[in-house]
Amino acid sequence: MSSAAHLRVPSVDNTPLTPNFRKADKLRTQQQLEALQNRYVGTGHADTTAHEFKVNGMRDYYSSMAGHPALLSYTALGMGESREKVRLQMIHKMIQPAGKAPPVQD
């Protein structure tokens, strides 16, 4: 018998998942999701309304347009306006990009 026969590693597929392992895996996944949501506001969460999600997306779009000179130049050329004028328009649109928020229901 060779020494390699004693070093057999059990396959991953045959390892039973204990309830504690599943709970730990769920907890780790939940913690990773919360960390992403804290880092990137636009990802939303269970309580995010459709209006909030839309506002985050539109603000992200306008800030990207205002912050990337090539995109800003391309947009300004298409609009027939100066780059600075278009940049200021994008910044002003970020204040209330999707209109007023709908009334809150209890």
Gaussian input, Z-matrix of N, CA and C with variables (Angstrom, degrees):
# hf/3-21g

backbone

0 1
 N
 C     1     B1
 C     2     B2     1     A1
 N     3     B3     2     A2     1     D1
 C     4     B4     3     A3     2     D2
 C     5     B5     4     A4     3     D3
 N     6     B6     5     A5     4     D4
 C     7     B7     6     A6     5     D5
 C     8     B8     7     A7     6     D6
 N     9     B9     8     A8     7     D7
 C    10    B10     9     A9     8     D8
 C    11    B11    10    A10     9     D9
 N    12    B12    11    A11    10    D10
 C    13    B13    12    A12    11    D11
 C    14    B14    13    A13    12    D12
 N    15    B15    14    A14    13    D13
 C    16    B16    15    A15    14    D14
 C    17    B17    16    A16    15    D15
 N    18    B18    17    A17    16    D16
 C    19    B19    18    A18    17    D17
 C    20    B20    19    A19    18    D18
 N    21    B21    20    A20    19    D19
 C    22    B22    21    A21    20    D20
 C    23    B23    22    A22    21    D21
 N    24    B24    23    A23    22    D22
 C    25    B25    24    A24    23    D23
 C    26    B26    25    A25    24    D24
 N    27    B27    26    A26    25    D25
 C    28    B28    27    A27    26    D26
 C    29    B29    28    A28    27    D27
 N    30    B30    29    A29    28    D28
 C    31    B31    30    A30    29    D29
 C    32    B32    31    A31    30    D30
 N    33    B33    32    A32    31    D31
 C    34    B34    33    A33    32    D32
 C    35    B35    34    A34    33    D33
 N    36    B36    35    A35    34    D34
 C    37    B37    36    A36    35    D35
 C    38    B38    37    A37    36    D36
 N    39    B39    38    A38    37    D37
 C    40    B40    39    A39    38    D38
 C    41    B41    40    A40    39    D39
 N    42    B42    41    A41    40    D40
 C    43    B43    42    A42    41    D41
 C    44    B44    43    A43    42    D42
 N    45    B45    44    A44    43    D43
 C    46    B46    45    A45    44    D44
 C    47    B47    46    A46    45    D45
 N    48    B48    47    A47    46    D46
 C    49    B49    48    A48    47    D47
 C    50    B50    49    A49    48    D48
 N    51    B51    50    A50    49    D49
 C    52    B52    51    A51    50    D50
 C    53    B53    52    A52    51    D51
 N    54    B54    53    A53    52    D52
 C    55    B55    54    A54    53    D53
 C    56    B56    55    A55    54    D54
 N    57    B57    56    A56    55    D55
 C    58    B58    57    A57    56    D56
 C    59    B59    58    A58    57    D57
 N    60    B60    59    A59    58    D58
 C    61    B61    60    A60    59    D59
 C    62    B62    61    A61    60    D60
 N    63    B63    62    A62    61    D61
 C    64    B64    63    A63    62    D62
 C    65    B65    64    A64    63    D63
 N    66    B66    65    A65    64    D64
 C    67    B67    66    A66    65    D65
 C    68    B68    67    A67    66    D66
 N    69    B69    68    A68    67    D67
 C    70    B70    69    A69    68    D68
 C    71    B71    70    A70    69    D69
 N    72    B72    71    A71    70    D70
 C    73    B73    72    A72    71    D71
 C    74    B74    73    A73    72    D72
 N    75    B75    74    A74    73    D73
 C    76    B76    75    A75    74    D74
 C    77    B77    76    A76    75    D75
 N    78    B78    77    A77    76    D76
 C    79    B79    78    A78    77    D77
 C    80    B80    79    A79    78    D78
 N    81    B81    80    A80    79    D79
 C    82    B82    81    A81    80    D80
 C    83    B83    82    A82    81    D81
 N    84    B84    83    A83    82    D82
 C    85    B85    84    A84    83    D83
 C    86    B86    85    A85    84    D84
 N    87    B87    86    A86    85    D85
 C    88    B88    87    A87    86    D86
 C    89    B89    88    A88    87    D87
 N    90    B90    89    A89    88    D88
 C    91    B91    90    A90    89    D89
 C    92    B92    91    A91    90    D90
 N    93    B93    92    A92    91    D91
 C    94    B94    93    A93    92    D92
 C    95    B95    94    A94    93    D93
 N    96    B96    95    A95    94    D94
 C    97    B97    96    A96    95    D95
 C    98    B98    97    A97    96    D96
 N    99    B99    98    A98    97    D97
 C   100   B100    99    A99    98    D98
 C   101   B101   100   A100    99    D99
 N   102   B102   101   A101   100   D100
 C   103   B103   102   A102   101   D101
 C   104   B104   103   A103   102   D102
 N   105   B105   104   A104   103   D103
 C   106   B106   105   A105   104   D104
 C   107   B107   106   A106   105   D105
 N   108   B108   107   A107   106   D106
 C   109   B109   108   A108   107   D107
 C   110   B110   109   A109   108   D108
 N   111   B111   110   A110   109   D109
 C   112   B112   111   A111   110   D110
 C   113   B113   112   A112   111   D111
 N   114   B114   113   A113   112   D112
 C   115   B115   114   A114   113   D113
 C   116   B116   115   A115   114   D114
 N   117   B117   116   A116   115   D115
 C   118   B118   117   A117   116   D116
 C   119   B119   118   A118   117   D117
 N   120   B120   119   A119   118   D118
 C   121   B121   120   A120   119   D119
 C   122   B122   121   A121   120   D120
 N   123   B123   122   A122   121   D121
 C   124   B124   123   A123   122   D122
 C   125   B125   124   A124   123   D123
 N   126   B126   125   A125   124   D124
 C   127   B127   126   A126   125   D125
 C   128   B128   127   A127   126   D126
 N   129   B129   128   A128   127   D127
 C   130   B130   129   A129   128   D128
 C   131   B131   130   A130   129   D129
 N   132   B132   131   A131   130   D130
 C   133   B133   132   A132   131   D131
 C   134   B134   133   A133   132   D132
 N   135   B135   134   A134   133   D133
 C   136   B136   135   A135   134   D134
 C   137   B137   136   A136   135   D135
 N   138   B138   137   A137   136   D136
 C   139   B139   138   A138   137   D137
 C   140   B140   139   A139   138   D138
 N   141   B141   140   A140   139   D139
 C   142   B142   141   A141   140   D140
 C   143   B143   142   A142   141   D141
 N   144   B144   143   A143   142   D142
 C   145   B145   144   A144   143   D143
 C   146   B146   145   A145   144   D144
 N   147   B147   146   A146   145   D145
 C   148   B148   147   A147   146   D146
 C   149   B149   148   A148   147   D147
 N   150   B150   149   A149   148   D148
 C   151   B151   150   A150   149   D149
 C   152   B152   151   A151   150   D150
 N   153   B153   152   A152   151   D151
 C   154   B154   153   A153   152   D152
 C   155   B155   154   A154   153   D153
 N   156   B156   155   A155   154   D154
 C   157   B157   156   A156   155   D155
 C   158   B158   157   A157   156   D156
 N   159   B159   158   A158   157   D157
 C   160   B160   159   A159   158   D158
 C   161   B161   160   A160   159   D159
 N   162   B162   161   A161   160   D160
 C   163   B163   162   A162   161   D161
 C   164   B164   163   A163   162   D162
 N   165   B165   164   A164   163   D163
 C   166   B166   165   A165   164   D164
 C   167   B167   166   A166   165   D165
 N   168   B168   167   A167   166   D166
 C   169   B169   168   A168   167   D167
 C   170   B170   169   A169   168   D168
 N   171   B171   170   A170   169   D169
 C   172   B172   171   A171   170   D170
 C   173   B173   172   A172   171   D171
 N   174   B174   173   A173   172   D172
 C   175   B175   174   A174   173   D173
 C   176   B176   175   A175   174   D174
 N   177   B177   176   A176   175   D175
 C   178   B178   177   A177   176   D176
 C   179   B179   178   A178   177   D177
 N   180   B180   179   A179   178   D178
 C   181   B181   180   A180   179   D179
 C   182   B182   181   A181   180   D180
 N   183   B183   182   A182   181   D181
 C   184   B184   183   A183   182   D182
 C   185   B185   184   A184   183   D183
 N   186   B186   185   A185   184   D184
 C   187   B187   186   A186   185   D185
 C   188   B188   187   A187   186   D186
 N   189   B189   188   A188   187   D187
 C   190   B190   189   A189   188   D188
 C   191   B191   190   A190   189   D189
 N   192   B192   191   A191   190   D190
 C   193   B193   192   A192   191   D191
 C   194   B194   193   A193   192   D192
 N   195   B195   194   A194   193   D193
 C   196   B196   195   A195   194   D194
 C   197   B197   196   A196   195   D195
 N   198   B198   197   A197   196   D196
 C   199   B199   198   A198   197   D197
 C   200   B200   199   A199   198   D198
 N   201   B201   200   A200   199   D199
 C   202   B202   201   A201   200   D200
 C   203   B203   202   A202   201   D201
 N   204   B204   203   A203   202   D202
 C   205   B205   204   A204   203   D203
 C   206   B206   205   A205   204   D204
 N   207   B207   206   A206   205   D205
 C   208   B208   207   A207   206   D206
 C   209   B209   208   A208   207   D207
 N   210   B210   209   A209   208   D208
 C   211   B211   210   A210   209   D209
 C   212   B212   211   A211   210   D210
 N   213   B213   212   A212   211   D211
 C   214   B214   213   A213   212   D212
 C   215   B215   214   A214   213   D213
 N   216   B216   215   A215   214   D214
 C   217   B217   216   A216   215   D215
 C   218   B218   217   A217   216   D216
 N   219   B219   218   A218   217   D217
 C   220   B220   219   A219   218   D218
 C   221   B221   220   A220   219   D219
 N   222   B222   221   A221   220   D220
 C   223   B223   222   A222   221   D221
 C   224   B224   223   A223   222   D222
 N   225   B225   224   A224   223   D223
 C   226   B226   225   A225   224   D224
 C   227   B227   226   A226   225   D225
 N   228   B228   227   A227   226   D226
 C   229   B229   228   A228   227   D227
 C   230   B230   229   A229   228   D228
 N   231   B231   230   A230   229   D229
 C   232   B232   231   A231   230   D230
 C   233   B233   232   A232   231   D231
 N   234   B234   233   A233   232   D232
 C   235   B235   234   A234   233   D233
 C   236   B236   235   A235   234   D234
 N   237   B237   236   A236   235   D235
 C   238   B238   237   A237   236   D236
 C   239   B239   238   A238   237   D237
 N   240   B240   239   A239   238   D238
 C   241   B241   240   A240   239   D239
 C   242   B242   241   A241   240   D240
 N   243   B243   242   A242   241   D241
 C   244   B244   243   A243   242   D242
 C   245   B245   244   A244   243   D243
 N   246   B246   245   A245   244   D244
 C   247   B247   246   A246   245   D245
 C   248   B248   247   A247   246   D246
 N   249   B249   248   A248   247   D247
 C   250   B250   249   A249   248   D248
 C   251   B251   250   A250   249   D249
 N   252   B252   251   A251   250   D250
 C   253   B253   252   A252   251   D251
 C   254   B254   253   A253   252   D252
 N   255   B255   254   A254   253   D253
 C   256   B256   255   A255   254   D254
 C   257   B257   256   A256   255   D255
 N   258   B258   257   A257   256   D256
 C   259   B259   258   A258   257   D257
 C   260   B260   259   A259   258   D258
 N   261   B261   260   A260   259   D259
 C   262   B262   261   A261   260   D260
 C   263   B263   262   A262   261   D261
 N   264   B264   263   A263   262   D262
 C   265   B265   264   A264   263   D263
 C   266   B266   265   A265   264   D264
 N   267   B267   266   A266   265   D265
 C   268   B268   267   A267   266   D266
 C   269   B269   268   A268   267   D267
 N   270   B270   269   A269   268   D268
 C   271   B271   270   A270   269   D269
 C   272   B272   271   A271   270   D270
 N   273   B273   272   A272   271   D271
 C   274   B274   273   A273   272   D272
 C   275   B275   274   A274   273   D273
 N   276   B276   275   A275   274   D274
 C   277   B277   276   A276   275   D275
 C   278   B278   277   A277   276   D276
 N   279   B279   278   A278   277   D277
 C   280   B280   279   A279   278   D278
 C   281   B281   280   A280   279   D279
 N   282   B282   281   A281   280   D280
 C   283   B283   282   A282   281   D281
 C   284   B284   283   A283   282   D282
 N   285   B285   284   A284   283   D283
 C   286   B286   285   A285   284   D284
 C   287   B287   286   A286   285   D285
 N   288   B288   287   A287   286   D286
 C   289   B289   288   A288   287   D287
 C   290   B290   289   A289   288   D288
 N   291   B291   290   A290   289   D289
 C   292   B292   291   A291   290   D290
 C   293   B293   292   A292   291   D291
 N   294   B294   293   A293   292   D292
 C   295   B295   294   A294   293   D293
 C   296   B296   295   A295   294   D294
 N   297   B297   296   A296   295   D295
 C   298   B298   297   A297   296   D296
 C   299   B299   298   A298   297   D297
 N   300   B300   299   A299   298   D298
 C   301   B301   300   A300   299   D299
 C   302   B302   301   A301   300   D300
 N   303   B303   302   A302   301   D301
 C   304   B304   303   A303   302   D302
 C   305   B305   304   A304   303   D303
 N   306   B306   305   A305   304   D304
 C   307   B307   306   A306   305   D305
 C   308   B308   307   A307   306   D306
 N   309   B309   308   A308   307   D307
 C   310   B310   309   A309   308   D308
 C   311   B311   310   A310   309   D309
 N   312   B312   311   A311   310   D310
 C   313   B313   312   A312   311   D311
 C   314   B314   313   A313   312   D312
 N   315   B315   314   A314   313   D313
 C   316   B316   315   A315   314   D314
 C   317   B317   316   A316   315   D315

   B1=1.4399
   B2=1.5299
   B3=1.3025
   B4=1.4653
   B5=1.5248
   B6=1.3086
   B7=1.4664
   B8=1.5313
   B9=1.3399
   B10=1.4649
   B11=1.5211
   B12=1.3369
   B13=1.4743
   B14=1.5216
   B15=1.3051
   B16=1.4606
   B17=1.5235
   B18=1.3322
   B19=1.4556
   B20=1.5222
   B21=1.3250
   B22=1.4615
   B23=1.5270
   B24=1.2979
   B25=1.4649
   B26=1.5205
   B27=1.3370
   B28=1.4664
   B29=1.5209
   B30=1.3201
   B31=1.4627
   B32=1.5206
   B33=1.2927
   B34=1.4613
   B35=1.5224
   B36=1.3293
   B37=1.4617
   B38=1.5241
   B39=1.3423
   B40=1.4573
   B41=1.5236
   B42=1.3291
   B43=1.4546
   B44=1.5202
   B45=1.3419
   B46=1.4676
   B47=1.5318
   B48=1.3017
   B49=1.4633
   B50=1.5238
   B51=1.2995
   B52=1.4622
   B53=1.5235
   B54=1.3220
   B55=1.4721
   B56=1.5196
   B57=1.3341
   B58=1.4687
   B59=1.5151
   B60=1.3338
   B61=1.4618
   B62=1.5206
   B63=1.3172
   B64=1.4603
   B65=1.5240
   B66=1.3332
   B67=1.4672
   B68=1.5242
   B69=1.3231
   B70=1.4634
   B71=1.5218
   B72=1.3300
   B73=1.4574
   B74=1.5295
   B75=1.3259
   B76=1.4697
   B77=1.5191
   B78=1.3248
   B79=1.4598
   B80=1.5230
   B81=1.3280
   B82=1.4653
   B83=1.5304
   B84=1.3253
   B85=1.4599
   B86=1.5242
   B87=1.3283
   B88=1.4661
   B89=1.5289
   B90=1.3225
   B91=1.4679
   B92=1.5254
   B93=1.3314
   B94=1.4618
   B95=1.5265
   B96=1.3276
   B97=1.4610
   B98=1.5247
   B99=1.3327
   B100=1.4675
   B101=1.5204
   B102=1.3259
   B103=1.4675
   B104=1.5201
   B105=1.3297
   B106=1.4645
   B107=1.5235
   B108=1.3263
   B109=1.4616
   B110=1.5166
   B111=1.3225
   B112=1.4657
   B113=1.5205
   B114=1.3270
   B115=1.4648
   B116=1.5230
   B117=1.3160
   B118=1.4605
   B119=1.5170
   B120=1.3196
   B121=1.4598
   B122=1.5221
   B123=1.3030
   B124=1.4530
   B125=1.5194
   B126=1.3399
   B127=1.4595
   B128=1.5133
   B129=1.3218
   B130=1.4573
   B131=1.5117
   B132=1.3179
   B133=1.4577
   B134=1.5192
   B135=1.3019
   B136=1.4634
   B137=1.5249
   B138=1.3220
   B139=1.4697
   B140=1.5294
   B141=1.3062
   B142=1.4604
   B143=1.5248
   B144=1.3199
   B145=1.4651
   B146=1.5223
   B147=1.3192
   B148=1.4645
   B149=1.5278
   B150=1.3301
   B151=1.4641
   B152=1.5253
   B153=1.3401
   B154=1.4610
   B155=1.5281
   B156=1.3269
   B157=1.4593
   B158=1.5219
   B159=1.3286
   B160=1.4711
   B161=1.5298
   B162=1.3234
   B163=1.4714
   B164=1.5306
   B165=1.3446
   B166=1.4681
   B167=1.5203
   B168=1.3228
   B169=1.4583
   B170=1.5079
   B171=1.3288
   B172=1.4676
   B173=1.5229
   B174=1.3336
   B175=1.4689
   B176=1.5209
   B177=1.3184
   B178=1.4593
   B179=1.5253
   B180=1.3325
   B181=1.4713
   B182=1.5272
   B183=1.3319
   B184=1.4645
   B185=1.5289
   B186=1.3379
   B187=1.4633
   B188=1.5275
   B189=1.3294
   B190=1.4604
   B191=1.5250
   B192=1.3272
   B193=1.4688
   B194=1.5239
   B195=1.3198
   B196=1.4678
   B197=1.5321
   B198=1.3352
   B199=1.4577
   B200=1.5151
   B201=1.3286
   B202=1.4592
   B203=1.5286
   B204=1.3229
   B205=1.4684
   B206=1.5275
   B207=1.3265
   B208=1.4671
   B209=1.5288
   B210=1.3246
   B211=1.4662
   B212=1.5215
   B213=1.3233
   B214=1.4566
   B215=1.5333
   B216=1.3134
   B217=1.4671
   B218=1.5236
   B219=1.3211
   B220=1.4609
   B221=1.5298
   B222=1.3300
   B223=1.4623
   B224=1.5200
   B225=1.3292
   B226=1.4619
   B227=1.5215
   B228=1.3092
   B229=1.4585
   B230=1.5266
   B231=1.3232
   B232=1.4616
   B233=1.5153
   B234=1.3409
   B235=1.4652
   B236=1.5193
   B237=1.3277
   B238=1.4624
   B239=1.5206
   B240=1.3113
   B241=1.4724
   B242=1.5245
   B243=1.3337
   B244=1.4589
   B245=1.5344
   B246=1.3303
   B247=1.4687
   B248=1.5162
   B249=1.3171
   B250=1.4600
   B251=1.5244
   B252=1.3117
   B253=1.4677
   B254=1.5376
   B255=1.3195
   B256=1.4698
   B257=1.5257
   B258=1.3428
   B259=1.4683
   B260=1.5179
   B261=1.3187
   B262=1.4655
   B263=1.5303
   B264=1.3313
   B265=1.4638
   B266=1.5282
   B267=1.3156
   B268=1.4713
   B269=1.5268
   B270=1.3146
   B271=1.4639
   B272=1.5312
   B273=1.3157
   B274=1.4689
   B275=1.5243
   B276=1.3298
   B277=1.4684
   B278=1.5252
   B279=1.3180
   B280=1.4598
   B281=1.5230
   B282=1.3277
   B283=1.4661
   B284=1.5192
   B285=1.3119
   B286=1.4591
   B287=1.5355
   B288=1.3451
   B289=1.4621
   B290=1.5255
   B291=1.3108
   B292=1.4728
   B293=1.5201
   B294=1.3114
   B295=1.4558
   B296=1.5215
   B297=1.3284
   B298=1.4657
   B299=1.5252
   B300=1.3038
   B301=1.4653
   B302=1.5249
   B303=1.3178
   B304=1.4678
   B305=1.5182
   B306=1.3252
   B307=1.4722
   B308=1.5253
   B309=1.3174
   B310=1.4719
   B311=1.5200
   B312=1.3355
   B313=1.4645
   B314=1.5142
   B315=1.3074
   B316=1.4835
   B317=1.4925
   A1=109.11
   A2=116.21
   A3=119.91
   A4=110.33
   A5=115.26
   A6=119.78
   A7=111.32
   A8=117.99
   A9=121.84
   A10=112.06
   A11=116.97
   A12=120.49
   A13=111.05
   A14=117.83
   A15=121.49
   A16=112.65
   A17=117.40
   A18=121.30
   A19=112.77
   A20=117.53
   A21=119.33
   A22=110.24
   A23=114.94
   A24=121.61
   A25=107.64
   A26=118.04
   A27=118.83
   A28=110.30
   A29=115.48
   A30=118.48
   A31=109.93
   A32=115.39
   A33=121.46
   A34=110.59
   A35=117.53
   A36=121.13
   A37=112.84
   A38=118.17
   A39=121.39
   A40=112.96
   A41=117.89
   A42=120.93
   A43=109.43
   A44=117.20
   A45=118.31
   A46=110.54
   A47=115.94
   A48=120.02
   A49=108.10
   A50=114.87
   A51=118.89
   A52=108.72
   A53=118.19
   A54=120.29
   A55=112.81
   A56=117.53
   A57=119.97
   A58=111.46
   A59=116.36
   A60=119.55
   A61=110.32
   A62=117.89
   A63=121.56
   A64=110.74
   A65=116.96
   A66=120.45
   A67=110.16
   A68=116.45
   A69=120.16
   A70=110.22
   A71=116.35
   A72=120.69
   A73=110.55
   A74=116.91
   A75=121.05
   A76=111.07
   A77=115.85
   A78=120.61
   A79=110.51
   A80=117.11
   A81=120.91
   A82=110.32
   A83=116.24
   A84=120.24
   A85=110.55
   A86=116.82
   A87=121.44
   A88=111.12
   A89=116.66
   A90=120.30
   A91=111.27
   A92=117.29
   A93=120.52
   A94=110.87
   A95=116.25
   A96=120.61
   A97=110.81
   A98=116.72
   A99=120.22
   A100=111.53
   A101=116.98
   A102=120.37
   A103=110.56
   A104=117.37
   A105=120.65
   A106=111.10
   A107=116.75
   A108=120.28
   A109=111.35
   A110=117.58
   A111=120.29
   A112=111.16
   A113=115.89
   A114=119.98
   A115=111.89
   A116=116.77
   A117=122.44
   A118=109.05
   A119=116.79
   A120=122.33
   A121=111.32
   A122=118.17
   A123=122.34
   A124=115.16
   A125=118.07
   A126=119.00
   A127=112.16
   A128=117.32
   A129=120.78
   A130=112.86
   A131=114.24
   A132=122.19
   A133=107.76
   A134=117.38
   A135=121.53
   A136=112.57
   A137=117.24
   A138=120.79
   A139=113.30
   A140=118.74
   A141=121.72
   A142=109.67
   A143=115.93
   A144=119.63
   A145=109.40
   A146=114.78
   A147=119.65
   A148=110.27
   A149=116.93
   A150=120.50
   A151=110.70
   A152=117.83
   A153=120.94
   A154=111.03
   A155=116.39
   A156=120.40
   A157=110.79
   A158=115.82
   A159=121.05
   A160=110.64
   A161=116.88
   A162=121.57
   A163=109.98
   A164=117.22
   A165=119.97
   A166=111.31
   A167=116.96
   A168=120.61
   A169=112.52
   A170=116.82
   A171=120.42
   A172=111.29
   A173=117.97
   A174=120.56
   A175=110.63
   A176=116.43
   A177=120.67
   A178=110.36
   A179=116.15
   A180=121.03
   A181=110.74
   A182=117.55
   A183=120.56
   A184=111.85
   A185=117.48
   A186=118.92
   A187=110.68
   A188=116.79
   A189=120.03
   A190=110.71
   A191=115.98
   A192=119.79
   A193=111.04
   A194=116.96
   A195=120.51
   A196=111.57
   A197=117.00
   A198=120.59
   A199=115.36
   A200=118.59
   A201=121.33
   A202=109.18
   A203=117.10
   A204=120.90
   A205=114.89
   A206=117.49
   A207=119.26
   A208=111.04
   A209=117.15
   A210=120.61
   A211=110.65
   A212=115.81
   A213=120.55
   A214=110.85
   A215=117.06
   A216=120.78
   A217=111.36
   A218=116.38
   A219=121.31
   A220=110.63
   A221=116.94
   A222=121.50
   A223=110.75
   A224=116.85
   A225=120.90
   A226=111.02
   A227=116.81
   A228=120.77
   A229=110.24
   A230=116.35
   A231=120.49
   A232=113.42
   A233=116.05
   A234=120.39
   A235=112.18
   A236=116.98
   A237=120.55
   A238=112.44
   A239=116.96
   A240=122.97
   A241=109.14
   A242=115.56
   A243=119.29
   A244=109.17
   A245=115.61
   A246=120.19
   A247=111.58
   A248=116.87
   A249=120.13
   A250=111.00
   A251=116.93
   A252=121.04
   A253=110.45
   A254=116.14
   A255=120.84
   A256=110.05
   A257=116.86
   A258=120.45
   A259=111.00
   A260=117.72
   A261=121.09
   A262=111.55
   A263=116.73
   A264=119.66
   A265=110.75
   A266=116.64
   A267=120.54
   A268=110.72
   A269=116.59
   A270=120.29
   A271=110.21
   A272=118.10
   A273=121.31
   A274=111.42
   A275=117.13
   A276=120.30
   A277=111.97
   A278=117.59
   A279=120.93
   A280=112.40
   A281=118.19
   A282=121.18
   A283=110.99
   A284=116.83
   A285=121.30
   A286=107.89
   A287=116.62
   A288=119.87
   A289=115.24
   A290=118.49
   A291=120.29
   A292=111.57
   A293=117.00
   A294=119.63
   A295=111.44
   A296=114.49
   A297=119.39
   A298=110.30
   A299=114.48
   A300=120.44
   A301=110.07
   A302=117.68
   A303=119.45
   A304=110.78
   A305=117.67
   A306=118.95
   A307=111.80
   A308=115.23
   A309=121.06
   A310=109.59
   A311=115.70
   A312=120.28
   A313=109.23
   A314=116.52
   A315=120.10
   A316=112.29
   D1=134.26
   D2=-178.33
   D3=-85.16
   D4=162.09
   D5=-179.06
   D6=-70.90
   D7=-21.06
   D8=-179.96
   D9=-70.04
   D10=-24.27
   D11=-179.45
   D12=-66.33
   D13=-28.42
   D14=-179.34
   D15=-80.71
   D16=-13.00
   D17=-176.22
   D18=-102.18
   D19=27.95
   D20=-179.58
   D21=-68.08
   D22=134.36
   D23=178.50
   D24=-101.39
   D25=129.86
   D26=178.89
   D27=-64.47
   D28=144.56
   D29=-178.53
   D30=-71.36
   D31=154.01
   D32=-178.68
   D33=-67.16
   D34=-34.67
   D35=-177.61
   D36=-66.11
   D37=-28.36
   D38=-177.94
   D39=-86.71
   D40=-5.08
   D41=-178.42
   D42=-78.93
   D43=120.07
   D44=179.83
   D45=-71.44
   D46=141.37
   D47=177.33
   D48=-88.62
   D49=114.50
   D50=178.92
   D51=-79.09
   D52=156.15
   D53=177.75
   D54=-56.32
   D55=-35.03
   D56=179.37
   D57=-65.94
   D58=-37.23
   D59=178.24
   D60=-65.27
   D61=-43.10
   D62=179.60
   D63=-63.44
   D64=-40.34
   D65=179.33
   D66=-65.30
   D67=-41.93
   D68=-179.93
   D69=-65.19
   D70=-39.70
   D71=179.34
   D72=-65.24
   D73=-42.30
   D74=177.56
   D75=-62.86
   D76=-44.06
   D77=-179.42
   D78=-62.70
   D79=-43.19
   D80=179.72
   D81=-63.17
   D82=-42.00
   D83=179.11
   D84=-63.82
   D85=-43.10
   D86=179.03
   D87=-63.14
   D88=-40.93
   D89=179.18
   D90=-65.94
   D91=-38.47
   D92=177.69
   D93=-65.45
   D94=-40.48
   D95=178.47
   D96=-63.61
   D97=-44.63
   D98=178.47
   D99=-62.91
   D100=-38.53
   D101=178.28
   D102=-63.61
   D103=-41.67
   D104=177.29
   D105=-64.71
   D106=-41.19
   D107=-179.25
   D108=-66.65
   D109=-34.56
   D110=176.77
   D111=-70.95
   D112=-35.96
   D113=-177.59
   D114=-77.71
   D115=-41.19
   D116=-178.30
   D117=-118.27
   D118=100.44
   D119=-174.91
   D120=-60.59
   D121=-33.59
   D122=-175.83
   D123=-67.36
   D124=-12.82
   D125=-179.31
   D126=-71.57
   D127=-22.32
   D128=177.29
   D129=75.56
   D130=-179.46
   D131=178.10
   D132=-153.30
   D133=-172.85
   D134=-174.43
   D135=-62.72
   D136=-29.31
   D137=-177.45
   D138=-94.77
   D139=3.47
   D140=-179.97
   D141=-70.99
   D142=127.90
   D143=177.59
   D144=-82.70
   D145=164.79
   D146=179.34
   D147=-62.51
   D148=-37.05
   D149=-179.92
   D150=-65.46
   D151=-44.19
   D152=179.14
   D153=-62.07
   D154=-41.31
   D155=179.61
   D156=-63.66
   D157=-41.55
   D158=179.03
   D159=-65.18
   D160=-43.04
   D161=179.48
   D162=-61.50
   D163=-44.94
   D164=179.36
   D165=-60.82
   D166=-43.33
   D167=179.70
   D168=-64.73
   D169=-43.19
   D170=-179.06
   D171=-68.86
   D172=-38.68
   D173=177.17
   D174=-64.63
   D175=-39.79
   D176=177.37
   D177=-61.40
   D178=-43.11
   D179=179.59
   D180=-63.11
   D181=-49.18
   D182=-177.76
   D183=-64.86
   D184=-39.44
   D185=179.10
   D186=-68.00
   D187=-34.44
   D188=177.06
   D189=-66.02
   D190=-43.02
   D191=178.81
   D192=-63.61
   D193=-42.89
   D194=-178.13
   D195=-71.83
   D196=-26.97
   D197=-174.52
   D198=-93.33
   D199=-11.56
   D200=179.68
   D201=-109.98
   D202=109.11
   D203=-175.57
   D204=-56.27
   D205=-37.47
   D206=-178.66
   D207=-67.37
   D208=-44.28
   D209=177.83
   D210=-64.46
   D211=-39.44
   D212=179.83
   D213=-64.55
   D214=-42.63
   D215=178.39
   D216=-63.81
   D217=-42.44
   D218=-179.87
   D219=-63.38
   D220=-43.44
   D221=179.22
   D222=-66.99
   D223=-43.76
   D224=-179.87
   D225=-62.67
   D226=-38.62
   D227=178.36
   D228=-63.92
   D229=-43.56
   D230=178.78
   D231=-65.75
   D232=-33.26
   D233=179.96
   D234=-84.42
   D235=-16.17
   D236=-178.04
   D237=74.19
   D238=27.98
   D239=-179.62
   D240=-119.58
   D241=169.58
   D242=176.04
   D243=-76.36
   D244=156.26
   D245=-179.81
   D246=-59.92
   D247=-42.37
   D248=-176.81
   D249=-65.64
   D250=-38.84
   D251=179.07
   D252=-64.04
   D253=-43.16
   D254=179.46
   D255=-67.03
   D256=-40.00
   D257=178.10
   D258=-61.20
   D259=-43.42
   D260=178.00
   D261=-65.24
   D262=-37.26
   D263=176.32
   D264=-62.40
   D265=-42.46
   D266=178.89
   D267=-62.74
   D268=-41.93
   D269=179.92
   D270=-65.42
   D271=-41.63
   D272=178.62
   D273=-66.08
   D274=-35.22
   D275=178.44
   D276=-67.34
   D277=-22.63
   D278=-179.73
   D279=-70.26
   D280=-18.51
   D281=-178.63
   D282=-63.60
   D283=-50.26
   D284=179.69
   D285=-143.07
   D286=74.39
   D287=-170.13
   D288=-69.38
   D289=-27.67
   D290=-175.24
   D291=-115.61
   D292=22.78
   D293=-178.91
   D294=81.61
   D295=-174.66
   D296=-179.26
   D297=-71.33
   D298=148.91
   D299=179.00
   D300=-68.73
   D301=143.16
   D302=177.11
   D303=-67.00
   D304=155.66
   D305=179.89
   D306=-62.05
   D307=143.46
   D308=-178.43
   D309=-79.03
   D310=131.58
   D311=176.75
   D312=-102.67
   D313=142.00
   D314=-179.67
   D315=-82.06

